[in-house]
Structures are given as structure tokens and as C-alpha cells.
């Protein structure tokens, strides 16, 4: 039975982002503004729509989700409601006690025993006075009731239940995972809690000193693992305890001053009664030192109307703290540097699966750029690598070929030919649609065999085609001279010019590797540009269009090159600057005669050196741009008048035609 293999471009199962598409979206912004870091931030914050039409939410939309969720939780929290519940419960206990006292007094009266009646009346009056003298604050009132001898057994049982529930509630503010276990903590269980806290404090202190940890983590988890489900290391245990303890502090800090005083009073009483105060204070101190990244002073504005336990309020503040951290991250600049650290599971817990999916796709797209070698971190900033620039150039080239193929006036008249201007090489390359070819049969058959697997018949697919390569008979040299004057950016001409240069340099380097290619940018003066720097290239804010210097530099760069040589000039205006005898730039608008004369002198030098000058004039009428006509007349090169939208297609069409004829 033959095995059939299918191949496709890799995409993550949950809808990964095509890294090349992500780079394309980035490249458009980089071309426009010249800053990859800023472009990455804008793309990550605003999100994007894939070529398939799917929307990937940006950090800005996720930030709004986070804010809405935080505000929703703030409207739920109401620690005052818990205070009121315990106050009401004490009122009910007091009423039960008063009713019990009344029943006892009535029974004594009905007994007819005067002595019993007197003793009972004294007891009832004494207890009533004790209750009247009790403090009004919840903590003081609880302390007074602890010293109170109940007349009613029912009231006493109710109070014991209240104390038990309150103790468990307060304990669970720090030990949320053990809430059920602490519902009725006995002496043995409380001792176990003390031992756990002391052991954990000892481990943290030893770890901080760099000493061996005793007990070992495994021994600790064997004894106390039920407090820390899922923990895999001491760091996990410390983080779980610290986040919960910080949330408890945040819950305290979120209360009014009066409420804080009452709750801290309750907590102090409970910890003293259970003899846990020293152990917990020591542990919290160690946790603070071990987690300096946690904000222990955090507070939240809780304005809900529904009551809830103090431990539930602590859980709520824990969620609010995580949401606040996420909100702070999503709202900050340079999000790309912190995006890999976002806890996707936390996003899923708080914002749902959909938000987690968007964060995951952004993370994987960002990671993919680095894994594929398209971007790199240089001195704390993201920069395109040479490979990334080549990838952008390839995309721009494909776009230009697509425009050329679809243009009704360009390229449609060309006939497919196979140029064999040189000797055949013993190499083959993949065939590209629209390209004339001579089939390299052995490589084509091997490609089909690898794709289809063993067996006959062997069925060919266009992806299998490999074509023969021929050595070019003559080398060509091209310098792209791009106008970087202020007007190019103001008129929106610079970005299309950069795309054209990237596309054509990529074409030359990939299809004609023996050719010479260079790029010159010119404004007030001219300078050679690295192709890798072109995406981030910005305009020269000094005034001037120094074509003279650009041609001189281009001629210098090709001084040792043989074969056909050309300068491709892309500009949107006439020369307005030149270098004087001292080599200093001179600018004038309108251009003075000396500028035109010095520029034309350089045109003559290029002509004598056999260098062709082809000029692509952008957004100008022929009558307004007479100097380029003179260049064409003197040099013999051509002048193209084109809009910025057609620049790349015109240059590509002209280059391909001339190169095929070479």
C-alpha cells in the first residue's frame, strides 16, 4: 500500500499568524516612519486583519476588555456587607440571649419560689448590664462576648458557630486553597498550619543566604502539599503564598480607615487566640523580601452592593491585582518587549478563551519573526536583519510582478522567450509562474518523486518544475539614485521609491548574482546606502536635490565595473543643489544656472564613461521639468514620466526588458 504525503505551509493549530504576512504588515509601517520598534508597537496595539479576512485583536482592544472586567469586579466587591452580616448575626445572638433570659425569668416567676426569682432576676439584670456595656465596634463586641457567660445555650452555640466561621474566613484570606479544610480548625490542624509556615519561612531564609534548604522541597510538599496544589518548586510555593498574602493586604488597604481598623483588630484577635500571629508575621516578612516585584501596597476601589466573605473579597482583590498588572502592561509603550512574558493562562481565566487566543497569536507572530531570523534585538531595540530586508524585498517584488502581469499597458505585449545569452550551468532553480523556461528534467522528476512518494505513474505538478540556469554572457551594473529631499516625503513619494529599490535589488541579487548593484540617496548631499537600511530610511531634512553629487558618487561606485552600466534616478524635481569648489553644498530655489551647469557637467562625465542615466520623474508635467529632457538628450538614456503608484512597475518593466536584451 503506497504512502501518500501532503505538505502545506505551517500554521499553528489554533490559528497561528503567517510570519511572512506579519512582517509585511510591519514593513508598510517601517517604510512610512522608519522605526521598527514604533511600528511593532502600533501593529500590536491596533491589531490587524489577515489576508483571509480574520481579525486579530490588538492590545488596545484587549486593554478595553481588561478595564471592563476590572470595573465589573469592582462593582461586585463589598467587604462592608460582610461586616454588616457579622453585626446582624451578633444582634440576632444578643436577641436570642435576651429571649433566653426572659424565658428563664418567667420560669422562675411561674415556679412560685421567691428566692429563685430573686437570684434569677439578679442574674438576668447582670447579664443585661454586661451586654449594654459592650463596645460598638465589631472586634470589641466579639471580644466582650468571648468573656460573656451565656444564659441561653442556643445563643452560646450560635456564637461559637459565628466565631468558628469568622476564624475560618479570616484564615482563608491567607490560605485560600485550604478554605474547606479550615472550616472547623482544631488544635492539631492549627499546629500543622504553624509548622507549615515556620518550615516555609526557614526554607526562604536559607535560600536567601545561599545555604542548603532544609527541609528539602520534596519533604515539605510531602507534608504540606495540600496547601499548594500544583506547585513544582519552592519558587512556585513562594509565589502562590506571596500573591495570596499580597491580595489579603490589598483587601485590607481597599477598605475605609474605620473598616481597616475593625478588620485588623478582628484579625489580630483571631491570630493571637490561635497562636499563629508570630509565625504568620515572620512568613509575610519573608514573602515580601522574596517577591520585590509584587506591589504589597496595592488597593482597589470596591463599590459593590452584595456582601461576601472576607476570603472571597481577598480572592476578588487577587483577580483585580492580576487584571491591574495586565492593564498596566497593555497600556504601556514598547509592549513588544514584554509581550512574551504575558501569562496566557491568566488572560484566559480573566478574559476568556477568545482573548487568550488573540494574545497567543500575537506572541507566536512576534516569536516567529525572531525564530525565522527576520528581526533581532540590538541595544534594547528591535531591528530588521538582512534576511528580514530580503524578505520584504521579495514580497515587494512579487507585488510588482503581479501589477506588471495585470497591467493592460505594461508587459502584456511581451512574448515568452528563453534567453540563452551564456553557457549552460549544471544547476537548476525552482520555476516561478510567468517565467519562460527550459525544463531541467532530472531535478523535476526528483521533486515529483519526493512529493508523490514511490510508485507509478509519476504525476507532475507545477511546484515540481525546475528550470535550467544559464550563465549571463555579460555583467551589468546598476546604481539606484533615490531623491531624499523633503518634497519626496511631503508628496508621499518616498515609500513607493523605497519599495521599488528593495524589489529591484532583491531581483538583481537573486536572479543576476554576478551583477553589481548599489543604492545612493541624495538630498543636500549624496551618500551610499546599505540595502539593509532602506526600510528605515527617512528623508533628509536639509533642503536640496543634489543630483550632481548623486551622479558623481554613482560613477565612482561603478569605476571598476565592466559591461553595461546604468544609473536609475528617481526624483520629483529638478536639481536645486550642488557641491562648490570647496566641496560644500549650495542650495537655491529656484535653481540657479551654476547648479544646472555643474549637474550637466557630471552628466557629461557619466556619458563619456559609458554610463546610461535613466530618469523616472514623479508627479510632474513634462513642461515643468525640462532639465531631465536635456539629460536624456545628452546622455542617451530615457526619461519616464510616471505616477508614484506606477513607479515600481515602470522601473521593473524597463529593467527586465533591458536585462533580457543584455
C-alpha positions in Angstrom: 0.0 0.0 0.0 1.6 3.3 -1.1 2.0 6.0 1.5 0.9 9.5 0.4 2.3 12.6 2.0 0.7 16.0 1.8 2.5 19.2 2.6 1.3 22.7 3.4 2.7 25.8 4.9 2.9 25.5 8.7 0.3 27.3 10.8 -0.5 26.7 14.4 -3.5 24.6 15.2 -5.4 27.3 17.0 -4.9 29.8 14.1 -1.3 30.9 14.0 -0.3 34.0 12.2 1.7 33.6 9.0 5.0 35.2 10.0 5.7 36.5 6.5 2.3 38.2 6.5 3.0 39.7 9.9 6.3 41.0 8.5 4.6 42.5 5.5 2.2 44.4 7.8 5.2 45.7 9.8 7.1 46.6 6.7 4.4 49.0 5.5 4.7 51.0 8.7 8.5 50.8 8.8 8.7 52.1 5.3 6.4 55.0 6.2 8.0 56.0 9.5 11.4 54.3 9.6 11.2 52.9 13.2 10.7 49.1 13.6 10.1 49.4 17.4 7.4 52.0 16.9 5.9 50.1 14.0 5.8 46.9 16.1 4.0 48.8 19.0 1.5 50.3 16.6 0.7 46.9 15.0 0.5 45.1 18.3 -1.7 47.8 19.8 -4.2 48.2 16.9 -4.3 44.6 15.8 -4.7 43.6 12.2 -6.8 41.7 9.7 -5.2 38.7 7.9 -5.3 38.2 4.2 -8.0 35.6 4.9 -10.2 38.3 6.5 -9.8 37.2 10.1 -9.5 39.9 12.7 -6.7 39.5 15.3 -7.4 41.9 18.2 -4.7 44.2 19.2 -3.5 45.1 22.7 -5.7 48.2 22.6 -8.9 46.2 22.3 -7.7 43.7 24.9 -6.9 46.7 27.2 -10.6 47.7 26.9 -11.7 44.2 27.7 -9.4 44.2 30.8 -10.7 47.6 32.0 -14.3 46.5 31.6 -13.7 43.3 33.5 -11.9 45.1 36.3 -14.7 47.6 36.7 -17.2 44.7 36.7 -15.3 43.0 39.6 -15.0 46.3 41.5 -18.8 46.6 41.4 -19.1 43.1 43.0 -16.8 43.7 45.9 -18.4 44.8 49.2 -16.4 44.0 52.4 -18.8 46.3 54.3 -21.5 43.8 53.6 -19.5 41.1 55.4 -19.1 43.4 58.4 -22.8 44.0 58.4 -23.5 40.3 58.2 -21.5 39.6 61.4 -23.1 42.6 63.1 -26.5 41.4 62.2 -25.5 37.9 63.4 -24.4 39.3 66.7 -27.6 41.2 67.0 -29.5 38.0 66.5 -27.4 36.2 69.1 -28.0 39.0 71.5 -31.7 38.8 70.9 -31.7 35.1 71.4 -29.8 35.6 74.7 -32.3 38.2 75.8 -35.2 35.9 74.9 -33.5 33.1 76.8 -33.1 35.4 79.8 -36.7 36.4 79.6 -37.8 32.7 79.5 -35.6 31.9 82.5 -37.1 34.8 84.4 -40.6 33.7 83.5 -39.9 30.1 84.6 -38.6 31.4 87.9 -41.7 33.5 88.4 -44.0 30.6 87.5 -42.2 28.4 90.0 -43.5 30.4 92.9 -40.1 30.2 94.5 -39.3 33.7 95.7 -35.6 33.0 96.3 -35.2 31.5 92.8 -37.0 34.5 91.4 -34.6 36.9 93.2 -31.5 35.1 92.1 -32.7 34.8 88.5 -33.6 38.4 88.4 -30.2 39.4 89.6 -28.5 37.2 87.0 -30.7 38.5 84.2 -30.1 42.1 85.2 -26.3 41.5 85.5 -26.1 39.9 82.0 -28.3 42.7 80.6 -25.9 45.3 82.0 -22.9 43.4 80.6 -24.5 43.5 77.2 -25.3 47.2 77.5 -21.7 47.9 78.3 -20.3 46.0 75.4 -18.3 48.1 72.7 -20.0 49.1 69.5 -17.1 48.1 67.2 -17.3 44.6 65.9 -14.0 43.5 67.2 -14.6 44.8 70.7 -18.0 43.4 70.7 -16.7 39.9 69.8 -14.0 40.2 72.5 -16.7 41.1 75.1 -18.9 38.2 74.0 -15.9 35.8 74.4 -15.8 36.8 78.1 -19.6 36.7 78.4 -21.3 33.8 80.1 -24.4 33.0 78.1 -27.7 32.2 79.8 -29.1 30.7 76.5 -27.4 27.6 75.3 -28.9 28.3 71.9 -27.2 31.7 71.8 -23.9 30.2 73.0 -24.0 27.6 70.2 -24.8 30.4 67.7 -21.8 32.5 69.0 -19.5 29.5 68.8 -20.6 28.9 65.2 -20.0 32.6 64.4 -16.5 32.5 65.9 -15.7 29.3 64.0 -16.9 30.7 60.7 -15.1 34.0 61.3 -11.9 32.3 62.1 -12.0 30.1 59.1 -13.0 33.1 56.9 -10.0 35.2 58.2 -7.6 32.3 57.9 -8.7 31.7 54.3 -7.7 35.2 53.4 -4.1 33.9 53.5 -4.8 30.2 52.9 -7.5 30.3 50.2 -6.6 26.8 48.9 -7.4 25.4 52.4 -10.7 27.1 52.8 -12.7 23.9 53.3 -10.0 22.3 55.4 -10.1 25.3 57.8 -13.9 25.3 58.2 -13.5 23.9 61.7 -9.8 24.1 62.6 -8.9 22.2 65.7 -5.8 22.4 67.8 -4.0 19.7 65.8 -4.8 21.4 62.5 -3.7 24.8 63.8 -0.4 23.3 64.9 0.1 21.9 61.4 -0.5 25.4 59.9 2.1 26.9 62.3 4.6 24.1 61.4 4.0 24.7 57.7 4.5 28.5 58.0 7.7 28.0 60.1 9.1 25.4 57.7 8.4 27.7 54.7 10.0 30.7 56.4 13.1 28.6 57.2 13.4 27.5 53.6 13.1 31.0 52.3 15.7 32.3 54.8 18.1 29.5 53.9 17.6 30.0 50.2 18.2 33.8 50.6 21.5 33.1 52.3 22.5 30.5 49.7 22.5 27.7 52.3 21.2 24.2 51.7 17.4 24.2 52.1 16.2 22.0 55.0 13.6 20.5 54.9 14.0 19.7 51.2 11.3 20.8 48.9 10.1 17.2 48.4 9.9 16.6 52.1 8.0 19.9 52.5 5.5 19.0 49.8 5.0 15.5 51.2 3.8 17.1 54.5 2.1 20.2 53.3 1.4 19.8 49.6 -2.3 20.0 50.1 -1.8 23.7 50.9 -0.1 24.3 47.5 -1.8 22.2 44.8 0.2 22.2 41.5 3.4 23.7 42.9 6.5 22.2 41.3 9.3 24.1 43.1 10.0 26.3 46.1 9.6 29.3 43.8 6.1 28.1 42.9 5.2 27.8 46.6 6.6 31.2 47.5 4.8 32.8 44.5 1.4 31.2 45.5 1.7 32.3 49.1 3.0 35.8 48.2 0.3 36.5 45.7 -2.4 35.4 48.2 -0.8 37.4 51.1 -0.5 40.5 48.9 -4.1 40.1 47.9 -5.1 40.0 51.6 -3.1 43.2 52.2 -4.8 44.7 49.1 -8.2 43.7 50.5 -7.3 45.4 53.8 -6.0 48.5 52.0 -9.1 48.8 49.9 -11.3 49.4 53.0 -12.1 52.7 54.6 -10.0 53.7 57.6 -12.7 52.6 60.0 -13.2 49.3 58.3 -9.5 48.6 58.1 -9.2 49.3 61.9 -12.0 46.9 62.6 -10.8 44.1 60.3 -7.2 44.3 61.5 -8.5 44.2 65.1 -10.5 41.1 64.3 -7.5 39.5 62.6 -5.2 40.3 65.5 -7.6 38.8 68.0 -8.0 35.6 65.9 -4.2 35.2 65.3 -3.5 35.7 69.0 -6.2 33.3 70.1 -4.9 30.6 67.7 -1.2 31.4 68.5 -0.5 32.0 64.8 0.5 35.6 64.9 4.3 35.3 65.2 4.5 32.5 62.5 2.4 34.5 60.0 4.2 37.8 60.7 7.5 36.0 60.1 6.3 34.4 56.9 4.8 37.5 55.4 8.0 39.4 56.1 10.0 36.7 54.2 7.5 36.7 51.4 7.9 40.4 50.9 11.6 40.1 50.6 11.4 37.1 48.2 8.9 38.9 45.9 10.0 42.5 45.4 8.1 42.6 42.1 4.8 42.3 43.8 3.0 45.5 44.8 2.2 45.0 48.5 0.7 48.4 48.9 -2.0 47.9 46.3 -5.6 48.9 46.9 -8.7 48.7 44.8 -11.9 50.7 44.8 -14.7 48.2 45.6 -18.1 49.6 45.5 -20.4 46.6 45.2 -23.8 46.1 46.9 -23.6 42.4 47.6 -21.9 41.0 50.7 -19.4 38.3 50.7 -16.8 36.6 52.9 -13.5 38.3 53.6 -11.7 35.4 51.9 -13.9 35.9 48.8 -13.1 39.6 49.0 -9.4 38.6 49.1 -9.9 36.4 46.1 -11.6 39.3 44.3 -8.6 41.6 45.1 -6.3 38.9 43.8 -8.1 38.9 40.5 -8.2 42.7 40.5 -4.5 42.8 41.1 -3.8 40.4 38.2 -6.1 42.5 36.0 -4.4 45.7 37.0 -1.0 44.2 36.1 -2.3 43.1 32.8 -3.9 46.5 32.2 -0.6 48.3 33.1 1.2 46.1 30.6 -1.3 46.5 27.8 -1.3 50.3 28.2 2.4 50.8 28.2 4.7 51.7 25.3 7.1 49.2 23.8 4.7 46.3 24.5 6.7 44.1 22.1 9.5 43.7 24.7 7.1 42.4 27.4 4.6 40.5 25.3 6.3 37.1 25.5 6.0 37.3 29.3 2.2 37.7 29.4 0.6 34.8 31.2 -1.8 33.4 28.7 -3.5 31.2 31.3 -4.2 34.3 33.4 -5.6 36.1 30.4 -7.8 33.0 29.7 -9.0 33.0 33.4 -9.9 36.6 33.5 -10.9 37.5 29.9 -11.9 34.2 28.3 -10.6 31.9 25.6 -11.1 34.4 22.8 -8.8 37.0 24.4 -6.2 34.3 25.2 -6.2 33.2 21.6 -5.5 36.7 20.4 -2.6 37.1 22.8 -1.2 33.7 21.8 -1.3 34.6 18.1 0.5 37.9 18.8 3.1 36.2 20.9 3.7 33.5 18.3 3.9 36.0 15.5 6.4 38.1 17.4 8.4 35.0 18.3 8.3 33.8 14.7 9.9 36.9 13.5 12.9 36.2 15.7 12.9 32.4 15.1 12.9 33.0 11.3 15.8 35.5 11.6 13.8 38.5 10.3 14.3 40.7 13.4 16.9 41.0 16.1 17.4 42.9 19.4 20.2 45.4 19.1 21.0 47.5 22.1 17.5 47.0 23.5 15.7 47.9 20.2 14.2 45.7 17.5 15.8 46.0 14.1 15.3 44.2 10.8 18.0 41.8 9.9 19.5 41.4 6.4 17.3 38.4 6.0 14.2 40.4 7.0 15.0 43.1 4.5 15.5 40.5 1.8 12.1 39.0 2.7 10.5 42.5 2.4 12.2 42.9 -1.0 10.9 39.6 -2.2 7.3 40.5 -1.2 7.6 43.9 -2.9 9.0 42.1 -6.0 6.1 39.7 -6.1 3.7 42.6 -5.8 5.4 44.4 -8.7 5.3 41.3 -10.9 1.7 40.9 -10.1 1.0 44.5 -11.1 3.1 44.1 -14.2 1.2 41.0 -15.2 -2.2 42.6 -14.6 -1.3 45.9 -16.3 -3.1 46.5 -19.7 -0.3 48.7 -20.9 2.8 47.1 -19.4 4.1 43.6 -20.0 1.1 42.3 -21.8 2.8 42.6 -25.2 5.9 40.7 -24.2 6.4 37.2 -25.7 7.8 34.4 -23.6 11.3 33.6 -24.6 14.2 31.8 -23.0 17.3 33.9 -23.2 20.4 31.8 -23.6 23.0 34.5 -23.6 25.6 32.4 -22.0 26.8 28.9 -21.2 24.5 26.4 -19.5 25.3 25.8 -15.9 24.9 22.5 -14.1 22.4 24.0 -11.7 18.7 24.3 -11.6 16.2 26.5 -9.7 12.5 26.4 -8.9 10.3 27.7 -11.6 8.2 30.9 -11.0 4.8 31.4 -12.6 5.1 33.6 -15.7 8.7 32.8 -16.3 9.8 31.2 -19.6 12.0 28.2 -19.0 13.9 25.2 -20.3 12.9 22.3 -18.1 15.7 20.6 -16.0 14.2 17.1 -16.3 16.3 15.2 -13.7 15.6 17.7 -10.9 11.9 18.0 -11.9 11.5 14.2 -11.7 13.2 14.1 -8.3 11.0 16.8 -7.0 7.9 15.0 -8.1 9.2 11.7 -6.6 9.8 13.4 -3.2 6.3 15.0 -3.3 4.4 11.9 -4.5 6.4 9.1 -3.0 7.3 5.8 -4.7 5.0 4.3 -7.3 3.9 5.0 -10.8 2.6 6.8 -12.7 4.7 9.8 -11.6 2.4 12.8 -11.9 4.0 16.3 -12.3 2.8 19.4 -10.6 3.9 23.0 -11.4 5.6 23.1 -8.0 7.9 20.2 -9.2 9.3 22.2 -12.1 12.9 23.1 -12.0 14.5 25.1 -14.8 18.0 25.3 -16.2 20.1 28.2 -15.3 22.4 29.9 -17.8 25.4 32.0 -17.0 24.9 35.6 -18.1 27.1 36.5 -21.1 27.7 40.0 -19.7 27.6 41.5 -16.3 25.6 44.6 -15.7 26.0 47.3 -13.1 23.1 49.4 -11.7 23.1 52.2 -9.1 19.7 53.3 -7.9 19.9 57.1 -7.1 16.9 58.0 -4.9 15.8 61.6 -4.2 15.6 62.1 -0.4 14.6 65.7 -0.4 11.8 67.0 1.8 9.3 67.1 -1.1 9.6 63.3 -1.6 8.2 62.7 1.8 5.7 65.5 1.7 4.2 64.2 -1.5 4.1 60.6 -0.4 6.8 59.5 -2.9 9.4 58.1 -0.6 7.7 54.9 0.4 7.0 53.7 -3.1 10.5 54.6 -4.1 11.9 52.5 -1.2 9.7 49.6 -2.1 10.9 49.8 -5.7 14.6 49.8 -4.7 14.1 46.8 -2.3 12.3 44.9 -5.0 14.8 45.6 -7.8 17.9 45.0 -5.6 16.3 41.7 -4.5 15.7 40.8 -8.1 19.3 41.5 -9.1 20.8 39.7 -6.2 18.7 36.6 -6.6 18.4 36.3 -10.4 21.6 38.0 -11.5 24.1 37.4 -8.7 27.1 38.4 -10.8 25.7 41.9 -11.4 26.8 44.9 -9.4 24.1 46.9 -7.6 24.3 49.8 -5.2 22.0 52.4 -3.8 22.6 56.2 -3.4 20.4 58.6 -1.6 20.7 62.3 -2.3 19.3 65.4 -0.7 21.5 68.3 0.2 24.4 65.9 -0.5 24.6 62.2 -1.7 25.6 59.1 0.3 25.8 55.4 -0.4 23.1 53.4 1.4 23.1 49.8 2.6 20.2 47.9 1.3 19.6 46.7 4.9 19.0 50.3 6.0 16.4 51.2 3.3 13.2 50.1 5.1 14.1 52.5 8.0 15.4 55.3 5.7 14.0 58.7 6.3 14.2 61.9 4.3 17.0 64.5 4.5 15.5 67.5 6.3 18.2 69.7 4.8 16.8 71.4 1.7 18.2 70.4 -1.7 18.1 68.0 -4.6 21.8 67.4 -5.3 21.7 65.3 -8.4 25.3 66.4 -9.3 26.7 64.7 -6.2 24.5 61.7 -6.7 25.7 61.1 -10.3 29.4 61.7 -9.2 29.1 59.1 -6.4 27.3 56.6 -8.7 30.1 57.0 -11.2 32.7 56.5 -8.5 30.9 53.3 -7.3 31.0 51.8 -10.8 34.5 52.9 -11.6 35.9 49.3 -11.6 32.9 47.6 -13.1 32.7 46.4 -16.7 29.9 45.7 -19.0 26.7 47.7 -19.2 26.4 50.4 -16.5 23.4 52.5 -15.6 22.2 54.9 -13.0 18.4 54.8 -12.3 17.4 58.2 -11.0 14.1 58.5 -9.1 13.2 62.2 -8.3 10.3 64.5 -8.1 12.0 67.8 -9.0 14.8 69.5 -10.8 18.3 69.9 -9.3 18.4 72.6 -6.6 21.8 71.9 -5.0 25.4 71.3 -6.0 28.8 71.0 -4.5 31.0 74.0 -4.9 34.8 74.1 -5.5 35.4 73.6 -1.8 33.1 70.5 -1.7 30.4 72.3 0.3 26.7 72.0 -0.6 25.0 75.0 -2.1 21.2 75.3 -2.3 18.9 77.6 -4.2 15.2 77.6 -5.2 14.5 78.3 -7.9 17.7 76.6 -9.2 20.5 78.9 -10.3 22.4 78.4 -13.5 25.5 77.2 -11.7 23.6 74.2 -10.2 22.3 73.2 -13.6 25.7 73.6 -15.3 27.5 71.6 -12.6 24.9 68.9 -12.8 25.1 68.7 -16.6 28.9 68.6 -16.4 28.5 65.4 -14.3 26.0 64.1 -16.8 28.7 64.5 -19.5 31.3 62.7 -17.4 28.9 59.7 -16.9 28.2 59.7 -20.7 31.9 59.7 -21.5 32.4 56.8 -19.1 29.6 54.9 -20.9 27.1 55.1 -18.0 23.5 55.3 -19.0 21.2 57.6 -17.0 17.6 56.6 -16.9 15.4 59.1 -15.0 12.0 58.4 -13.5 10.2 61.7 -12.9 7.4 61.6 -10.3 4.3 63.8 -10.2 5.5 66.4 -12.6 4.4 67.7 -16.0 6.9 67.5 -18.8 6.7 71.2 -19.4 7.6 71.8 -15.7 10.6 69.5 -15.8 12.8 70.5 -18.8 16.1 69.5 -17.3 15.6 65.8 -17.4 14.8 66.1 -21.1 18.3 67.6 -21.5 19.8 64.8 -19.6 18.2 62.3 -21.9 19.4 64.2 -25.0 23.0 64.5 -23.8 23.3 61.0 -22.2 21.1 58.9 -24.5 19.2 57.5 -21.6 15.5 57.6 -21.3 13.1 59.6 -19.2 9.9 58.2 -17.8 7.0 60.3 -16.5 5.0 58.2 -14.1 2.8 58.5 -11.1 4.1 57.2 -7.8 1.6 54.3 -7.9 3.2 53.0 -11.2 6.9 53.8 -10.3 7.8 50.3 -9.3 6.1 48.7 -12.3 7.7 51.0 -14.7 11.2 50.5 -13.3 10.8 46.8 -13.2 9.4 46.6 -16.7 12.3 48.6 -18.1 14.9 46.7 -16.1 13.6 43.3 -17.1 13.4 44.3 -20.8 16.9 45.7 -20.8 18.4 42.8 -18.9 16.9 40.2 -21.2 18.4 42.0 -24.1 21.8 42.1 -22.4 
